[in-house]
C-alpha cells in the first residue's frame, strides 16, 4: 500500500500526482512543486531505518552538481515524515531499459560507461562516494532514446554494513532491504565484501565496470546474488564470450570495452583507475551515441539484407552483419532498435538490435 495518494500535499508545497516507482527502501512519486510550478520527484522512506538516511542523503547528494547526476532540490520533514525532492527524470532506470534486450551493443555500452564515469568523477571530486551503484540507481532520460544518463540515490539506497553482512551470510531475513542488498551483490567490490565499512572511491569504479560488463554480455561479470560473492572474492575475472569478441562488426569495440572494464575489476583497489582516469580512457573510445529509432523488420530482399519500417513509416536498409543477435537474423515482424544513417537509395541502419518479445503477462 502506498504511503501517499494523488492530491496529497507535502510541506504545503508539493502536490502528489502519481507514484512512479518503489525500491527496497523508498517510494518515489511525481509531484508538482506548487511554488515554482515544475514537476519533481518526491522520495519518501518505507521504514524507520531508511528514514534515518534521508537527511544524510540530501546533504551528501546536494554537494554534487553535474549533468550525469540527478539534482537534489530540497529536503523537508513534515508531521514526522521525511521527504527528499529531486529533479524529475522522465524515462526508465537502466535495469528497465536493458531488460528490453538480450544484451546491448558496444556503442551504447561505451556511451553509458563514459557518462557514468563522468558522473562518478564529479561526485568523487565533491568528496562523495555512492557505495551502491547498480543499474536500478541509474536513470535513463527518455527511456530507449537514451537522452541522458543520471546517477541517483546517493546515501538512500546504499547498503549499510549490516545489510551486506546479512546478504553475504545468507540469513533468513526476507525484508525488502535485505532483498535489495542481495540484488546489489553483483556490483560489490571484493574489499566491500570483506569489510563493508571501508567502501571508498575504487568501489564505485568497480561497480560501474560491472554494470558495463553486464550490459555488454547480458550477465554480471561474477554472477548474481550469493553466487557472486565467492567469485568476486576469488578474483577470477571473466573472459569475453567468443561470440561477442569475434563479431565481424562489433567485435573490435567489444574487445576494447572488455580490456577497459577488466582494468576496473582488479581485486586490488589501488590497481584500478580512478573515475577521472576512467573518464579520460573513455574519451579515447570511438563509439556512436545511441541516437536510436524503433521499427519493425518488414522484409528481406536477399539472405543477407533487408528493410526496416520505422514507427514513422520510413523504410531503412540494413545488412545482417550489422545486427547484434545471438539468434541469427531477426525474423520478419521483429521489433528492432537501430541508428539510421544517410544512404542511397535508402537510409542505412547500424547497429540493429532486436527487442525481446513481450511476455504474455505484459500484453494488454
N, C-alpha and C positions, 0 to 999 in steps of 0.2 A: 504494500500500500504506500502511495506517495506521501511525502511529508508536506507538500504544498499542492494547492489546486489552482486551476485557472482563475484569475481575478484576484487572488490573494495579493496584498500589498506588503512589501518588506521595507522596514525603515522609512515608511511614509514616502517612498520614492520609487521602488522597483515593483512593477506590476507583473505578476506571473502570467505568461501567455501559454506555455506548454512545457511539459517535461521532454527533454531531448536526449537523455542518457542517464545511465547509472553504472557505477562500478562497485568494487568491493568495499569502498569506504565513503562514497558520496553519491548524491543525486545532483543532476545538472538540469537546469531549466533555462528556457529562453524567456527573457523578461524585457519589459520596456522601462528604460530609465525616464521617468516622467519629468525629471528636471531638464535633462539635455535632449530629450526626445530622440533617443537612439536605442537600438536593441543591444542587449548584453547577455552574457552567460552568467547565470547565478548558480553558485555551488553551495550545497548545504551538506554537512556531515550526517552519516547514517547512525552513528553511535558516539558515545562519550569519548572513546579512545581516538576516533578520527577528529572529533571536535577540538581536542587539545592541540592538534597540529594546524588548525586553520589560521590562527593568528601568526604562528611561526611561518607558515607558507606565504601569507600575504606580505610579511616583512621581507622574506627571502626573495620571492619572485619579483617584487617591486623594484629590486635593485637592477634587474636586467631589462635593457631596452634594445631590442634587436628584431628585425623582420621575421626571423625564424623562431621567435619565442612569443607565445601568446601573452599579450599585455595584461598586467594586473591593474585594475581600475579603481577598486575600492574594497574595503573590509568593514563590516559592521556587526555589532551584537544587538539583537533586538528581542526583548522579552525572553531572555535566557537562551536564545539560539544564536548560532554563528553563521555568517554568510561571507563568501568571497565572490567578488564581481570581476569577471574577466571580459576581454573583448570577445565578441561572438564570432566564431569561425564557422561559416556555413559550409558543410561538406561531410566528410567521413573521418574516422580515425584510420590510421594506417593499417591496422588489423582488418577493418571492414573493407578498405579499398583493395588490399591484397587478396581477400577472400574471393574476389571475382575471377581470379586466375589460378592456374596450377603453379605458375611462377611468373615473375616479372622479367622483362627484357633488361639487359645490362645497361641500356641507356637510361631507363627510368631508375634503376638501382643506383647508378652513378649520380644522378640528379639528387636522389633522396639522401645518399651518403654525404654528398657535398654540403647540402643545406643543413643536415643535422650537425655536421662538423662545425659549420659556421655558428649555429645557434649555441652549441655547447662551448665553443671558444668564447663567445660573448658572456655566457654565464660564468665560466671559469675566471675570466678577467674581472668579473664583478665579485669574485670570491664565493660563488655559489656552485655547489655540487648537487646534481639532481638525485643520484643514487637509485633511481627506479625507472630508468629509460627502457621502454618496451613499446611495441607497435601501438598499443591502445593509448599511450601517452603522447602520441604524435598525431597532430591534426592535419588533414589534407584539405585545404580550402578548395571548394569547387568540386570535391569528390574526384571522379576519374578524370577530370580535366587537369588536376594537379596544379591549380593556380598558385598555391603557396604551401610550404611545409612549416608547421609551427609546433614547437615543443610546449607541453603544458604540464600541470600538476607537479610543480616544484614543492616538495615538502608534504603535500597532502597524501599522495598515494605511495610515497616511498616506504619501503619495508623497514619497520623498526627492527632492531636487533633480535628481539624475542620472537618476531614473526618469522624471520629467516630460520631461527633455531627450531621453531615449531615445524616448519615445512621440511627442513633437512632431516629432522629426527623422525618424520613420518608419524606424528602423533595422530590421535583420533579426532582432533579438533576439526570441525566442518563449518566454521563460520565463514561469512563472505570474505573477511580479511585474510583468513588462512588460505582460502582458495585463490585469492589474488596473489598471495605470496607464492603459492605453488606454481601458478601460471607464469610468474616472473623469473623462475629459476633458470630458464633457458638463456637469460640475458645477464646473469650474475657472474661477475669475475671471480676467479678462484680465491683471491685474498679476502673477498667479502664472505664467501662460504666459510673460510677458516676463522675469520674474525670480523663479524658483521659491523662492529662499531668503528672499524678502521677504513671504511669505504671512503675513497678520495677521488681526485680527478681522473686517474687512469682507469677507474672502474667505469666511468661514463664513456670513455673511449672504447673500452671492451664492449660495452652494451650496444653502441651504435654500429660497431663492426658485426656483432652477432645479428642485429636486425638486418643489416645489408645482406649478409650471407643467407639468411632465411628468405629474403625477397628474391635473391638470385637463383637459389636452388629449390625452393619450396619447402625446406625443412630447416630447423635451427641447427647450428653447427655441431652441437653436442647432444642433441635430443631435447626432450622436454620433461618437465616435472622432475620427480626424483631420479629418473633415468639420467638426467643431465648432470647431476651432482658428481657422480663418480667420474664421468668422462671429463668434466671440466677440471676436477682436481688432478686427474692423471695427466692432463695437458697434452693429449694426443690430438693434434689438430687435423681436421678433416681434409681429404683430397677433393678437388673439384671433379664432380662426376664427368666421365668421358663424353657423354652425350652433349654436355654443356661446353666442355673445353674444346671439342672438335667441331662444333657447329661452324659451317662454312662462312656464314655471315657475321655471327655474333661471338664466335669463339675467342677471338683476339681480345676484345674488350672484357669478356668474362674472365679470361685468364689474368688480365691486368687488375681487375677488381678482386680476384682471388688473392693475388700477391699482396694487395693493399690491406685487405681485411686480415690476412694471416699475420701481418706485422702488428696489427692492433689486438690480436688474440694471443699474444705472447703471455706465458704464465707469469713471468716476472714483470711486475708493473713498470719497473724502470726501463725495460726494453721496448715498451710501446711508445709510439709517437704521442706527443701532446695533441690536444684537439686543434690547436693552432697549426701545428705541423701537419696534421691530417688534412686540414682545410687547404693548406698550401699544396700538398701532394695531389689533392683532388683538382686543384687548378690545372694540373697537367694532364688530367684525364679528358680525352676527347669524346664527349657524349652529347647526344641530341636531347635538348629539353623536351619533356613529354607533352608537346602540344598535339593533342590527340582528338580523333573523331570516333564516333561509333557508327557501325554499319553492319551489313549482312552479306555474306558470300552469296553472290547472285548466280554465277555460272562459271564453268571452266571452258575455255576455248581450246585448251590443249592440256596434257597431263601436268605440265609444269607452270602454267599461268592461268589466271582467271580474273574475275572482276568483282568488286565490292560495290554495293549500292549503299550510299550513306543515308543517314536518317533524314538528310535534306534532299535526298533523291539524286545526288550526283554520283556518277559512275567513275570508279577509280581502278586502275590496273594494278595487279600485284603478281609477283613471281613467288613460287612456293619456297625458294631458298631464303626469302625474307620473312617467312613465317616462323614464329617461335612456338614450337609444339613438339612434344614427345610422342604424339599420336598420329603422325603423318599429316597429310594435307587436310585442312578442315573441310568437312562436307558442305555441300550447298545448303544454305539456310543457317549456317553457323554465325552467331553474333561475334564480331571482332572489334578490336580496339587498335587503331593504327594512326600513323602520321602520314600526311599527304604532302607530296612534293609536285611541283610543276613538271609536266611532261607532255609529249605529243604522241599520238592524238588525245591521250587521256592522262590525267594526273597519275602519279605512281605512289604506291604505299610501301613504306618501310619504317619501322618494323610492323608486322601484323601479328597480333596476339589474340588467340581465341579466348572468349569468355567461357567460364564454366556454365554448363546448362543449369538453369534454376532447379532446385529440388522441388518435388511435388508439393511440399508444405508451403513453399513461397509463392505458389501460383494462386492468383485470386480470380 
